[in-house]
Amino acid sequence: LCPEYNLLWENTGFTLLGVKFSINLTEMVNINYDSKIEEIKNLFLCWSKRVISPLGKLVVIKTLALAKLNHLILAIPNPSQEKLNIIQTLFFNFLWNNANDKVKRSIITQDYKYGGLKMIDIKTFVYSLKATWLRRLLEMNNKFSHLVENICPALKNIYKYGSDFTKRHMNQEQNPFWKDVLISYYSLTLSINPTCNSHYGTVNLWYNPSIK
């Protein structure tokens, strides 16, 4: 952390605003998500002792389990695909009482009108939250937004150009957090048909439910 200042750090980390910091930044993601995964396991263990319908369990997942992850998703780089799979498996095991899925995951994660129950797809959820940083930056005009533009200059032009522009810059971006933001935005644009005009350019909010 800040090696250019030659600071002397203690061997232990510290916690700030609910995020655990380590003297080795590469360990931060695992340290934070591992502890939250254990908390979610304990949460589901407690609620699994009660007789609850699948709809009731969805409420537990969305209101109690996801609440443990929201601030991490918004504050630090994304966890590995392996950890996302662990979280997704925890959600579905709780939903179906550790039995085989009763409904295909590609169906149950859809809206009600498509035969689903709006079950959480953790990867899509992470991408959606990360992409909200772009809205914040567009609404900001302060020192923080200027700092972000210096760290990741592609963000200020992301709405002016197509997905190829985003893809090129996300592959070049060195900052892991803002790289994740660019990846999230690029992934979400793949499920959007750009035909409507908006304040930020040509954008359409038509969503193809078959794309996950």
Accessible surface in RSA format (square Angstrom, percent):
REM  Atomic radii and reference values for relative SASA: ProtOr
REM  Chains: A
REM  Algorithm: Lee & Richards
REM  Probe-radius: 1.40
REM  Slices: 20
REM RES _ NUM      All-atoms   Total-Side   Main-Chain    Non-polar    All polar
REM                ABS   REL    ABS   REL    ABS   REL    ABS   REL    ABS   REL
RES LEU A   1    53.08  29.6  29.76  21.3  23.32  58.6  30.43  21.4  22.65  61.0
RES CYS A   2    47.16  35.7  39.61  44.2   7.55  17.8   2.70   6.8  44.47  47.9
RES PRO A   3   107.46  78.3  89.10  81.2  18.35  66.7  98.80  81.6   8.66  53.8
RES GLU A   4   120.34  69.1  85.70  64.8  34.65  82.5  63.34 122.5  57.00  46.5
RES TYR A   5   147.24  68.7 126.33  71.9  20.91  54.4  84.56  63.5  62.68  77.3
RES ASN A   6   131.09  90.4 105.55 102.0  25.54  61.5  35.40  85.2  95.69  92.5
RES LEU A   7    93.03  51.8  74.34  53.2  18.69  47.0  76.43  53.7  16.60  44.7
RES LEU A   8   180.03 100.3 147.39 105.4  32.64  82.0 148.89 104.6  31.14  83.8
RES TRP A   9   100.34  40.3  70.27  34.0  30.07  70.6  71.40  38.1  28.93  46.9
RES GLU A  10   136.93  78.6 129.98  98.3   6.95  16.6  51.65  99.9  85.27  69.6
RES ASN A  11   142.78  98.5 117.80 113.8  24.97  60.1  29.47  70.9 113.31 109.5
RES THR A  12   106.71  75.9  94.70  96.0  12.01  28.6  79.93 107.4  26.78  40.5
RES GLY A  13    44.08  54.4   0.00   N/A  44.08  54.4  11.42  31.3  32.66  73.2
RES PHE A  14    90.67  45.4  79.59  49.3  11.08  28.8  88.58  53.7   2.09   6.0
RES THR A  15    87.75  62.4  58.76  59.6  28.99  69.1  40.21  54.0  47.54  71.9
RES LEU A  16    99.13  55.2  95.71  68.5   3.42   8.6  97.13  68.2   2.00   5.4
RES LEU A  17   162.94  90.7 129.92  92.9  33.01  83.0 142.64 100.2  20.29  54.6
RES GLY A  18    40.37  49.8   0.00   N/A  40.37  49.8  27.00  74.1  13.36  29.9
RES VAL A  19     9.70   6.4   9.70   8.8   0.00   0.0   9.70   8.4   0.00   0.0
RES LYS A  20    83.75  40.9  83.73  51.4   0.02   0.1  50.52  45.5  33.24  35.4
RES PHE A  21    51.20  25.6  47.14  29.2   4.06  10.6  47.42  28.8   3.78  10.8
RES SER A  22    11.48   9.7   9.34  12.5   2.14   4.9   5.05  10.7   6.44   9.0
RES ILE A  23    67.36  38.3  56.52  42.1  10.84  26.1  57.28  41.2  10.08  27.3
RES ASN A  24    64.72  44.6  60.10  58.1   4.62  11.1  19.35  46.6  45.37  43.9
RES LEU A  25    85.55  47.6  73.37  52.5  12.17  30.6  73.77  51.8  11.78  31.7
RES THR A  26   113.39  80.6  87.13  88.3  26.26  62.6  87.40 117.4  25.99  39.3
RES GLU A  27    80.55  46.2  79.27  60.0   1.28   3.0  26.22  50.7  54.32  44.4
RES MET A  28    12.28   6.4  12.28   8.1   0.00   0.0   8.17   6.9   4.11   5.4
RES VAL A  29    24.08  15.8  24.08  21.8   0.00   0.0  24.08  20.9   0.00   0.0
RES ASN A  30    71.77  49.5  71.74  69.3   0.03   0.1  13.11  31.5  58.66  56.7
RES ILE A  31    65.97  37.5  57.29  42.7   8.68  20.9  63.01  45.4   2.96   8.0
RES ASN A  32     3.06   2.1   2.37   2.3   0.69   1.7   0.70   1.7   2.37   2.3
RES TYR A  33     2.05   1.0   2.05   1.2   0.00   0.0   2.04   1.5   0.01   0.0
RES ASP A  34    61.52  43.1  58.78  58.5   2.74   6.5  27.75  65.3  33.78  33.7
RES SER A  35    29.98  25.3  19.72  26.3  10.27  23.6  26.09  55.5   3.90   5.5
RES LYS A  36    37.31  18.2  37.31  22.9   0.00   0.0   8.17   7.4  29.14  31.0
RES ILE A  37     8.97   5.1   8.97   6.7   0.00   0.0   8.97   6.5   0.00   0.0
RES GLU A  38    90.40  51.9  90.40  68.4   0.00   0.0  41.24  79.8  49.16  40.1
RES GLU A  39    65.12  37.4  60.81  46.0   4.31  10.3  29.92  57.9  35.21  28.7
RES ILE A  40     0.00   0.0   0.00   0.0   0.00   0.0   0.00   0.0   0.00   0.0
RES LYS A  41    88.10  43.0  81.02  49.7   7.07  16.8  40.55  36.5  47.54  50.6
RES ASN A  42    94.66  65.3  88.46  85.5   6.20  14.9  25.27  60.8  69.39  67.1
RES LEU A  43    29.97  16.7  23.39  16.7   6.58  16.5  29.44  20.7   0.53   1.4
RES PHE A  44    13.10   6.6  12.68   7.9   0.42   1.1  13.00   7.9   0.11   0.3
RES LEU A  45   112.07  62.4 108.18  77.4   3.89   9.8 111.59  78.4   0.47   1.3
RES CYS A  46    64.73  49.0  59.66  66.5   5.07  11.9  19.10  48.4  45.64  49.2
RES TRP A  47    63.41  25.4  63.41  30.7   0.00   0.0  55.91  29.8   7.49  12.2
RES SER A  48    58.24  49.2  34.44  46.0  23.79  54.8  25.96  55.3  32.27  45.2
RES LYS A  49   167.19  81.6 127.93  78.5  39.26  93.5  83.44  75.1  83.74  89.2
RES ARG A  50   132.17  55.5 120.78  61.6  11.40  27.1  42.66  58.3  89.52  54.3
RES VAL A  51   161.51 106.3 127.37 115.3  34.14  82.3 131.71 114.4  29.80  80.8
RES ILE A  52    41.32  23.5  23.32  17.4  18.00  43.4  27.58  19.9  13.74  37.3
RES SER A  53    65.75  55.6  52.32  69.8  13.44  31.0  44.88  95.6  20.87  29.2
RES PRO A  54    55.65  40.6  55.65  50.7   0.00   0.0  55.65  45.9   0.00   0.0
RES LEU A  55    99.99  55.7  98.18  70.2   1.82   4.6  98.51  69.2   1.49   4.0
RES GLY A  56    21.94  27.1   0.00   N/A  21.94  27.1  19.25  52.8   2.69   6.0
RES LYS A  57     6.30   3.1   6.30   3.9   0.00   0.0   2.66   2.4   3.64   3.9
RES LEU A  58     6.84   3.8   6.84   4.9   0.00   0.0   6.84   4.8   0.00   0.0
RES VAL A  59    88.49  58.2  86.06  77.9   2.43   5.9  88.39  76.8   0.10   0.3
RES VAL A  60     7.15   4.7   6.77   6.1   0.38   0.9   7.15   6.2   0.00   0.0
RES ILE A  61     0.00   0.0   0.00   0.0   0.00   0.0   0.00   0.0   0.00   0.0
RES LYS A  62    71.55  34.9  57.48  35.3  14.07  33.5  36.89  33.2  34.67  36.9
RES THR A  63    80.64  57.4  63.33  64.2  17.30  41.2  63.75  85.6  16.88  25.5
RES LEU A  64    69.10  38.5  65.35  46.8   3.75   9.4  66.69  46.8   2.41   6.5
RES ALA A  65     0.00   0.0   0.00   0.0   0.00   0.0   0.00   0.0   0.00   0.0
RES LEU A  66     6.92   3.9   6.92   4.9   0.00   0.0   6.92   4.9   0.00   0.0
RES ALA A  67    55.67  51.2  38.90  60.0  16.77  38.1  40.05  56.4  15.62  41.4
RES LYS A  68    55.90  27.3  52.20  32.0   3.70   8.8  16.14  14.5  39.77  42.4
RES LEU A  69     0.95   0.5   0.95   0.7   0.00   0.0   0.95   0.7   0.00   0.0
RES ASN A  70    55.98  38.6  55.98  54.1   0.00   0.0  16.73  40.3  39.25  37.9
RES HIS A  71    61.72  33.7  55.71  38.7   6.01  15.4  53.34  55.0   8.38   9.7
RES LEU A  72     0.35   0.2   0.35   0.3   0.00   0.0   0.35   0.2   0.00   0.0
RES ILE A  73     1.05   0.6   1.05   0.8   0.00   0.0   1.05   0.8   0.00   0.0
RES LEU A  74    40.78  22.7  40.13  28.7   0.65   1.6  40.18  28.2   0.60   1.6
RES ALA A  75    55.20  50.8  27.16  41.9  28.05  63.8  32.84  46.2  22.36  59.2
RES ILE A  76     5.79   3.3   5.33   4.0   0.45   1.1   5.79   4.2   0.00   0.0
RES PRO A  77    32.03  23.3  32.03  29.2   0.00   0.0  32.03  26.4   0.00   0.0
RES ASN A  78    29.61  20.4  14.66  14.2  14.94  36.0   8.05  19.4  21.56  20.8
RES PRO A  79     8.18   6.0   0.04   0.0   8.15  29.6   0.22   0.2   7.97  49.5
RES SER A  80    60.62  51.2  44.24  59.0  16.38  37.7  52.26 111.3   8.35  11.7
RES GLN A  81    92.15  51.5  83.55  61.1   8.60  20.5  58.18 123.8  33.97  25.8
RES GLU A  82   124.46  71.5 118.06  89.3   6.40  15.2  40.03  77.4  84.43  68.9
RES LYS A  83    32.30  15.8  32.30  19.8   0.00   0.0   5.61   5.0  26.69  28.4
RES LEU A  84    11.78   6.6  11.64   8.3   0.14   0.3  11.78   8.3   0.00   0.0
RES ASN A  85    76.10  52.5  74.30  71.8   1.80   4.3  23.40  56.3  52.70  50.9
RES ILE A  86    65.52  37.3  61.89  46.1   3.63   8.7  65.16  46.9   0.36   1.0
RES ILE A  87     0.83   0.5   0.83   0.6   0.00   0.0   0.83   0.6   0.00   0.0
RES GLN A  88    22.29  12.5  22.29  16.3   0.00   0.0  15.08  32.1   7.21   5.5
RES THR A  89    58.87  41.9  58.87  59.7   0.00   0.0  38.94  52.3  19.93  30.1
RES LEU A  90    29.27  16.3  28.09  20.1   1.18   3.0  28.17  19.8   1.10   3.0
RES PHE A  91     0.00   0.0   0.00   0.0   0.00   0.0   0.00   0.0   0.00   0.0
RES PHE A  92     0.54   0.3   0.13   0.1   0.41   1.1   0.26   0.2   0.28   0.8
RES ASN A  93    51.87  35.8  51.69  50.0   0.18   0.4   5.56  13.4  46.31  44.8
RES PHE A  94    11.24   5.6   2.49   1.5   8.75  22.8   9.94   6.0   1.31   3.7
RES LEU A  95     3.05   1.7   0.00   0.0   3.05   7.7   0.00   0.0   3.05   8.2
RES TRP A  96    20.89   8.4  18.23   8.8   2.67   6.3  20.00  10.7   0.89   1.4
RES ASN A  97   105.67  72.9  84.37  81.5  21.30  51.3  30.15  72.6  75.53  73.0
RES ASN A  98   123.26  85.0  92.51  89.4  30.75  74.0  25.87  62.3  97.39  94.1
RES ALA A  99    50.52  46.5  34.17  52.7  16.35  37.2  43.83  61.7   6.69  17.7
RES ASN A 100   134.66  92.9 125.44 121.2   9.22  22.2  33.84  81.4 100.83  97.5
RES ASP A 101    56.10  39.3  29.39  29.3  26.71  63.2  16.03  37.7  40.07  40.0
RES LYS A 102   134.30  65.5 100.66  61.8  33.63  80.1  93.31  84.0  40.99  43.7
RES VAL A 103    56.87  37.4  50.96  46.1   5.91  14.3  56.87  49.4   0.00   0.0
RES LYS A 104   148.19  72.3 137.04  84.1  11.15  26.6  89.74  80.8  58.45  62.3
RES ARG A 105    93.65  39.3  88.24  45.0   5.41  12.9  40.99  56.0  52.66  31.9
RES SER A 106    57.91  48.9  48.33  64.5   9.58  22.1  46.70  99.4  11.21  15.7
RES ILE A 107    71.08  40.4  71.08  53.0   0.00   0.0  71.08  51.2   0.00   0.0
RES ILE A 108     1.46   0.8   1.35   1.0   0.10   0.3   1.46   1.1   0.00   0.0
RES THR A 109    14.01  10.0   2.95   3.0  11.06  26.4   1.74   2.3  12.28  18.6
RES GLN A 110    17.85  10.0  16.34  11.9   1.51   3.6   6.99  14.9  10.86   8.2
RES ASP A 111    51.82  36.3  45.85  45.6   5.97  14.1  13.94  32.8  37.88  37.8
RES TYR A 112   124.45  58.1 109.56  62.3  14.89  38.7  80.90  60.8  43.55  53.7
RES LYS A 113   160.25  78.2 118.43  72.7  41.82  99.6  76.54  68.9  83.71  89.2
RES TYR A 114   101.34  47.3  79.55  45.3  21.79  56.7  60.70  45.6  40.64  50.1
RES GLY A 115    56.85  70.1   0.00   N/A  56.85  70.1  34.20  93.8  22.65  50.7
RES GLY A 116     4.70   5.8   0.00   N/A   4.70   5.8   0.37   1.0   4.33   9.7
RES LEU A 117    49.37  27.5  48.83  34.9   0.53   1.3  48.83  34.3   0.53   1.4
RES LYS A 118    89.33  43.6  83.19  51.0   6.13  14.6  37.43  33.7  51.90  55.3
RES MET A 119     5.10   2.6   0.00   0.0   5.10  12.1   0.00   0.0   5.10   6.8
RES ILE A 120    23.15  13.2  22.11  16.5   1.04   2.5  23.15  16.7   0.00   0.0
RES ASP A 121    37.89  26.5  32.49  32.3   5.40  12.8   3.28   7.7  34.60  34.5
RES ILE A 122     5.70   3.2   5.70   4.2   0.00   0.0   5.70   4.1   0.00   0.0
RES LYS A 123    89.04  43.4  88.90  54.5   0.14   0.3  38.03  34.2  51.01  54.3
RES THR A 124    42.35  30.1  40.10  40.7   2.25   5.4  36.77  49.4   5.58   8.4
RES PHE A 125    43.79  21.9  39.14  24.2   4.65  12.1  43.32  26.3   0.47   1.4
RES VAL A 126     2.30   1.5   2.30   2.1   0.00   0.0   2.30   2.0   0.00   0.0
RES TYR A 127    39.50  18.4  39.50  22.5   0.00   0.0  19.25  14.5  20.25  25.0
RES SER A 128    45.97  38.8  41.92  55.9   4.05   9.3  29.99  63.9  15.98  22.4
RES LEU A 129    36.58  20.4  36.58  26.2   0.00   0.0  36.58  25.7   0.00   0.0
RES LYS A 130     0.00   0.0   0.00   0.0   0.00   0.0   0.00   0.0   0.00   0.0
RES ALA A 131    15.58  14.3  10.28  15.9   5.31  12.1  10.54  14.8   5.04  13.4
RES THR A 132    33.42  23.8  29.81  30.2   3.61   8.6  33.24  44.6   0.18   0.3
RES TRP A 133    41.06  16.5  41.06  19.9   0.00   0.0  41.06  21.9   0.00   0.0
RES LEU A 134     3.89   2.2   3.30   2.4   0.59   1.5   3.46   2.4   0.43   1.2
RES ARG A 135   116.04  48.7 114.91  58.6   1.13   2.7  50.35  68.8  65.69  39.8
RES ARG A 136    65.22  27.4  63.29  32.3   1.93   4.6  21.05  28.8  44.17  26.8
RES LEU A 137    24.56  13.7  15.51  11.1   9.05  22.8  15.82  11.1   8.74  23.5
RES LEU A 138    66.36  37.0  36.54  26.1  29.82  75.0  39.71  27.9  26.65  71.7
RES GLU A 139   123.08  70.7  84.52  63.9  38.56  91.8  38.79  75.0  84.29  68.8
RES MET A 140    61.68  31.9  45.92  30.4  15.75  37.5  49.84  42.4  11.84  15.7
RES ASN A 141   129.35  89.2 100.14  96.8  29.21  70.3  30.55  73.5  98.79  95.5
RES ASN A 142    70.57  48.7  63.20  61.1   7.37  17.7  35.84  86.3  34.73  33.6
RES LYS A 143   185.35  90.4 177.75 109.1   7.60  18.1 121.64 109.5  63.71  67.9
RES PHE A 144    82.22  41.1  76.04  47.1   6.17  16.1  79.70  48.3   2.51   7.2
RES SER A 145     4.57   3.9   4.47   6.0   0.10   0.2   3.65   7.8   0.93   1.3
RES HIS A 146    91.52  50.0  90.06  62.6   1.46   3.7  64.15  66.1  27.37  31.9
RES LEU A 147    98.82  55.0  96.06  68.7   2.75   6.9  98.32  69.1   0.49   1.3
RES VAL A 148     2.41   1.6   2.41   2.2   0.00   0.0   2.41   2.1   0.00   0.0
RES GLU A 149    62.78  36.0  59.90  45.3   2.89   6.9  10.95  21.2  51.83  42.3
RES ASN A 150   118.38  81.6  93.00  89.9  25.37  61.1  25.14  60.5  93.24  90.1
RES ILE A 151    72.25  41.1  51.52  38.4  20.72  49.9  58.03  41.8  14.22  38.6
RES CYS A 152     0.10   0.1   0.10   0.1   0.00   0.0   0.00   0.0   0.10   0.1
RES PRO A 153    73.89  53.9  72.90  66.5   0.99   3.6  73.44  60.6   0.45   2.8
RES ALA A 154     8.04   7.4   3.64   5.6   4.40  10.0   6.70   9.4   1.34   3.6
RES LEU A 155     9.03   5.0   3.44   2.5   5.59  14.0   3.51   2.5   5.51  14.8
RES LYS A 156   114.69  56.0  90.32  55.4  24.37  58.0  45.20  40.7  69.49  74.0
RES ASN A 157    38.73  26.7  38.73  37.4   0.01   0.0   0.20   0.5  38.53  37.2
RES ILE A 158     0.95   0.5   0.73   0.5   0.23   0.6   0.73   0.5   0.23   0.6
RES TYR A 159    56.98  26.6  40.22  22.9  16.77  43.6  25.13  18.9  31.85  39.3
RES LYS A 160   148.57  72.5 113.33  69.5  35.24  83.9  74.90  67.4  73.67  78.5
RES TYR A 161   125.54  58.6 105.98  60.3  19.55  50.9  71.52  53.7  54.01  66.6
RES GLY A 162    50.59  62.4   0.00   N/A  50.59  62.4  38.94 106.9  11.65  26.1
RES SER A 163    46.46  39.3  35.66  47.6  10.81  24.9  11.24  23.9  35.22  49.3
RES ASP A 164   109.73  76.9 105.67 105.2   4.06   9.6  32.95  77.6  76.78  76.6
RES PHE A 165    25.71  12.9  23.50  14.6   2.21   5.7  23.75  14.4   1.96   5.6
RES THR A 166     1.17   0.8   0.80   0.8   0.37   0.9   0.69   0.9   0.49   0.7
RES LYS A 167    93.95  45.8  93.95  57.6   0.00   0.0  41.24  37.1  52.71  56.2
RES ARG A 168   120.26  50.5 113.49  57.9   6.76  16.1  54.23  74.1  66.03  40.0
RES HIS A 169    49.65  27.1  48.24  33.5   1.42   3.6  33.56  34.6  16.09  18.7
RES MET A 170    21.92  11.4  21.92  14.5   0.00   0.0  21.92  18.6   0.00   0.0
RES ASN A 171    95.29  65.7  71.12  68.7  24.17  58.2  24.52  59.0  70.77  68.4
RES GLN A 172   107.02  59.8  91.62  67.0  15.40  36.7  43.14  91.8  63.88  48.4
RES GLU A 173    25.24  14.5  16.58  12.5   8.66  20.6   4.47   8.6  20.77  17.0
RES GLN A 174   158.04  88.4 135.07  98.7  22.97  54.7  63.84 135.9  94.20  71.4
RES ASN A 175    46.52  32.1  40.05  38.7   6.47  15.6   9.66  23.3  36.86  35.6
RES PRO A 176    79.19  57.7  75.69  69.0   3.50  12.7  78.34  64.7   0.85   5.3
RES PHE A 177    26.24  13.1  26.24  16.3   0.00   0.0  26.24  15.9   0.00   0.0
RES TRP A 178    15.98   6.4  15.98   7.7   0.00   0.0   6.40   3.4   9.58  15.5
RES LYS A 179    59.59  29.1  59.59  36.6   0.00   0.0  48.93  44.0  10.66  11.4
RES ASP A 180    21.66  15.2  21.56  21.5   0.11   0.3   0.03   0.1  21.63  21.6
RES VAL A 181     0.00   0.0   0.00   0.0   0.00   0.0   0.00   0.0   0.00   0.0
RES LEU A 182     1.24   0.7   1.24   0.9   0.00   0.0   1.24   0.9   0.00   0.0
RES ILE A 183    45.42  25.8  45.42  33.8   0.00   0.0  45.42  32.7   0.00   0.0
RES SER A 184     0.00   0.0   0.00   0.0   0.00   0.0   0.00   0.0   0.00   0.0
RES TYR A 185    35.34  16.5  35.34  20.1   0.00   0.0  20.00  15.0  15.33  18.9
RES TYR A 186    34.17  16.0  34.15  19.4   0.02   0.1  14.38  10.8  19.79  24.4
RES SER A 187    32.18  27.2  22.77  30.4   9.41  21.7  11.75  25.0  20.43  28.6
RES LEU A 188    46.40  25.8  46.01  32.9   0.39   1.0  46.31  32.5   0.10   0.3
RES THR A 189    32.00  22.8  22.85  23.2   9.15  21.8  22.64  30.4   9.35  14.1
RES LEU A 190   100.13  55.8  78.68  56.3  21.44  53.9  81.51  57.2  18.62  50.1
RES SER A 191    11.12   9.4   8.49  11.3   2.63   6.1   5.84  12.4   5.28   7.4
RES ILE A 192    54.37  30.9  43.77  32.6  10.61  25.6  44.99  32.4   9.39  25.5
RES ASN A 193    63.65  43.9  59.42  57.4   4.22  10.2  10.64  25.6  53.01  51.2
RES PRO A 194    86.95  63.4  73.96  67.4  12.99  47.2  73.96  61.1  12.99  80.7
RES THR A 195    89.26  63.5  57.47  58.3  31.80  75.8  53.65  72.1  35.61  53.8
RES CYS A 196    64.14  48.5  59.99  66.9   4.15   9.7  18.86  47.8  45.27  48.8
RES ASN A 197   134.81  93.0 105.18 101.6  29.63  71.3  30.73  74.0 104.08 100.6
RES SER A 198    53.96  45.6  27.86  37.2  26.11  60.1  38.85  82.7  15.11  21.2
RES HIS A 199   165.59  90.5 127.18  88.4  38.41  98.3  88.94  91.7  76.65  89.2
RES TYR A 200    85.17  39.8  70.29  40.0  14.88  38.7  58.80  44.2  26.37  32.5
RES GLY A 201    32.41  40.0   0.00   N/A  32.41  40.0  30.69  84.2   1.72   3.9
RES THR A 202    80.71  57.4  62.34  63.2  18.37  43.8  34.21  46.0  46.50  70.3
RES VAL A 203    43.57  28.7  39.07  35.4   4.50  10.8  39.80  34.6   3.77  10.2
RES ASN A 204    18.02  12.4  17.72  17.1   0.30   0.7   0.30   0.7  17.72  17.1
RES LEU A 205   154.53  86.1 130.08  93.1  24.45  61.5 133.28  93.6  21.25  57.2
RES TRP A 206   136.49  54.8 127.94  61.9   8.55  20.1 110.05  58.7  26.44  42.9
RES TYR A 207    98.21  45.9  87.53  49.8  10.68  27.8  82.08  61.7  16.14  19.9
RES ASN A 208    38.40  26.5  38.40  37.1   0.00   0.0   0.99   2.4  37.41  36.2
RES PRO A 209    30.21  22.0  29.80  27.2   0.41   1.5  29.99  24.8   0.22   1.4
RES SER A 210    92.43  78.1  55.83  74.5  36.60  84.3  53.94 114.9  38.48  53.9
RES ILE A 211    64.53  36.7  59.77  44.5   4.76  11.5  63.24  45.5   1.30   3.5
RES LYS A 212   110.04  53.7  45.80  28.1  64.24 153.0  55.22  49.7  54.83  58.4
END  Absolute sums over single chains surface
CHAIN  1 A    12913.4      10792.7       2120.7       7688.4       5225.0
END  Absolute sums over all chains
TOTAL         12913.4      10792.7       2120.7       7688.4       5225.0
